[in-house]
Amino acid sequence: MRNTADDLTPSILPPNATAVAGPGAAAFHTTHWSVVQLAGSGGSPEAQAAMAALFRAYWYPAYAFVRRSGHDSATAQDVVQEVFLALVSKEQLASVGPDRGRFRSYLLAAINHHLANEWNRRHSQKRGGGAPHVNLDSLVAEDLYSSEPIEQRTPEVLFDRRWALTLLDRASVALENEWRLAGKSASFIRLQPYLAGDHDAPPYAETAAALDSNEGAVRVAIHRLRRRYRELVRQEIAATVDNPGEIDDEIRYLMQILRSAP
């Protein structure tokens, strides 16, 4: 018996899926701001894990910004590490929240402040106070940076572009995890190429045969996959802005940044 669209796609979200705040929603369920505040709440294992998660997610946009601002690789590594440690050690993160606006704007302001006033005050070891040190792989960082467009691009635009790509990547990983938890990794691998459009993806008939299905079921599964991906992108962006009313503006801006890339 051939698989239907329901057989190819997860029927329910996994238990740990985060709800998406739609238009007019009163509040977000889980946001980067809640992680930020947890990261600044002290030296508990939970706070350190939250800080490490923020660092892993957003170190490269910060690194690329510092590099494009004219600093060498070693300085960029130091600045990124010290900015995050300074945010914890000065207890800034514990007192901030969605009322501060977009998280990317807050982080960029913190980096600019550090570049102007603090990057050469390398005493993070003295003030760390138990904050986690997360090693930034310089080889990975420079490899990524060397692949950036060579044309003139301001540090701010590069920061926003990498930020947008980071959010899209996080949504893609979350989507893959949902399918994996539903036991449908094989279907996801076959359908994933269609996320970015049909131009470079295999013909529907080929994918249908590989999944023991039919073209109609594959089309429906792809539609559901894209719809869920859009929801997860909105979820990622919702977690970085002040209120639900800003989500669409942020999406339009970040998509504009990506479309302007060569």
Order of alpha helices (4+ residues) and beta strands (2+ residues): alpha-alpha-alpha-alpha-alpha-alpha-alpha-alpha-alpha-alpha-alpha-alpha
